[in-house]
Amino acid sequence: MSKRAVLEVIALDAGDAVAAEAGGADRLELVTDMAADGLTPSRETFAAIRAAVDIPLRVMLRLADGFAAGDVDALVRAAGALRSEGADEFVLGFLTEAGDADVPVVETLVAELGGCRWTFHRAIDRAGDRDAVRKQLADLPGLDTYLTAGSAVGVDDGMTTLLAESARDGEPGYTPHLLVGGGLRLDHVSRLKSGGVTGFHIGGAARPAGWAGPVSTPAVEEWRRVLDR
């Protein structure tokens, strides 16, 4: 029996969260400010969403656009505040100017998370050497997912990379789940599933009116139907 695909949907507020859960989302990624590609939401927003839905929530730890960590102390404070509010899953990822994983920063944040599960996000798509990043992070506690399009420009360009990485599942550095997102469309799903991918992440695809509009339950339902087909 094949494993049921995981559908993660970006939520900006409690309304998004309720609509996504009603449509069949398995998990939400909580962010604010999509103009900056998704930053850390407020503690209050997290609390409102946590009260509104029952599905797991992964909270973004990122305070500025780009993939440099910036103010690490502020990131640690944000992580601590969210933990104290009950957050127990996170999304993060930082690179050095050379395009390597910023391991000291990631280690500092992971220590603050105290064993919580977390996703290394699409920073991997901007890395100089994807395989090296995976090896650098392989022993960090809690890392169970890579969110990736396989390419900085999206799934169309990254498909070959995604399928190659899926085929390496279980190798050193390749035990975290592959969560595919970034220009992901419904017509990509069949090929990805055939290649063993079981995690799918959508943002704009859940919002027919664009980022200015809310998550659409029917749009999420359509993704759920296609993933379960």
N, C-alpha and C positions, 0 to 999 in steps of 0.2 A: 504494500500500500504506500503510495507516494505521500511525502510530508506536505501538509497544507501550507501554502505560501503565506508568508507574513506580509501584511499591508500596513505600512506606516504612513501617516498623513501629517503634514505640517499644520499646526494650529496656532493662531495668534491670540485667541481669547476663548472664553467659555462657550460662546455660540458656535464657533468653529468646532470645538471639541465635541459638543453634543451632536452636531450634524455628522461629523466623521464617525463617531461611535455608532450612530443610528444606521449609517451606510455600510458598516461591517469592517471598519478599521480595527486592526489588532493592537495598534500602539500609536501614540502621537509624539511628534517632535515639537517641543514648545520653543518658540522664538519670538522676537520682536524685530521690527525694522528690516523688512525684506529688501528695502532699497540698499541696505548694506549686506545683503545676502544672509541675514539672520543673526541677531545678537541675543544676549541673555535677557530673558523676560524678567519683569519685576517679581519679587517675592509675592506680592499681592495677586498678580496675574496667575502665578503658579497655584496659589491657594484657591483661587476661584475656579480654576480648571480642575484641580484635584477634587474639589467638592462636587463638581458637575458630572463627572464621568468615573467609570470603574476600571477602564483599561489602563495599561501601563503608560507612563509618561517619561519621555527622555528630554531633559532640559539642556539647552545649548549653553555652553560656557565660552563666550566670545564677546569681547567688549568693543571691538572696532573692526571695520572692514579690512579685509586682507587676511594673511595667514601668519603674521608676526604676533607674538603673544601680547606685546605692549606692557601694560601695568600688571605685573604678575601678582603683586600684593592685592590689587583690586579684584583680580580673578579669584584668588584664594578667599577673600572676604565674601564675594558673591556665592561661591560654592558653599561656604560655611552657612550663610544665611539660608540658602535653598535647602541644605541638608536639615537645618533646624526646623524648617517648615514642613519637612517630610519627604522631600525629593530623594529618590533612591536610584535613579538611572539618569545618565548624563550623555552629552555629545560634546566632543572637543577635538582639537587638532591644531598643532602649531608647527611651523617650519622655520628653519634658519634662513638667512639670506642666501646660503649656498644651496637651498632646496632639500636639506636633510630634515628629518624629524628633530624638533627642538626637545630632545629627550629630558634635559634638566627641568624645563618648564612642565612638561607632561608628567614627569615623576612627582613634581611638587604638588600638582593638582590631584593626581591619583592618590597621593598620601592623604590629602584633605578629604577625599571621597570615602576613605576607609573601607574599601572592598566593594563599593557599589559597581554595578555593571555599567559599561560605557561603550560608546561608538567613537571610533576615530573617523572624522568626517572627510569631506572632499578635499581637504588639504593634500591627501595622498595623490589627487589628480594633478596637483601642481608640483609634486616632488620630482627631483632630478632622477631618482632611482627608486621606483615603487617597491621592488623586491628588498632593497636595502632598508627602506622604512619599516617594512613588515618585520624584518629580522631585528632591527633596533628596538622595536616595541614588543617583541614576542613574549617576553617574560613579565610584562607589567600586569599586576592583578586587576581583574575586572574587565579587561578588554575582550569583548565578545563579538564585535561587529565592525566592519569597514563599510562606510557609506561612500559609494564611488560610482562615477559614470564611465570609468575606464579611461577617461580623457578629460582634459580641462574644458573642452568645448561641448561635451555631451555624449550620450549613449550611441548616437549614430557613428561617431568617430571612435568610440571606445569599445564597441562590441567585441572585436577580436581579443582585446586585452581582458575583458570581463570573462569571456568563455575560457580563455587560457588560465586565468586565476581560479575560476570555479573548478577546473579540472585538477588543480593542485590541492584541493581541499584535504586537510589532514597533514600536509607537509609542514615542517617547521616554519612558523610565521603565517601559515595559511589555515590555522584552525578557527579563527574568528569567522562568523557568518559573513557572507557577501550580501549587502543591502544595496540594490541598484537604484540610483536616482540621479537626476540631472538631465533634462531633455528626454526623460522616459515617456514613451507613448504606448498605447495599447497594442500597436502592431509589433512592438519589440518583445512582448511577453512570451509568445510561443517559442521563439528561438532561445530566449534566456532560460525558460523552464526546461526546454529540451537539453540545455547545457548544464542543468543541475542547479540553477539559481533558484533560491526559495524565498528571497527577501526583496521587496519592492517598496519604493519610497516616492510619494508624490506630493507636490506643492501646488503649482499652478494648474495641474491637470484636475485638481479637485475643485477649481474655482472658475466656472464658465464666464463669470464677469471680470476675471482678472483679480489681481491682488487687492484692488479696492473693494471687491465684493467678498462675501462670506464663502466658506466651504459649502458645497452643494451635496446634500445626502444622495440624490439620484446619481450624481457623478461618481461618488465613492461606491455606490451600489454597483455601477457598471464595472468598475475595476474589480470589485469583489467577485462578480460573476465570471469575468474573464480569467481571473487568477484561479478560480475553483473549477474551471471547465476541464 
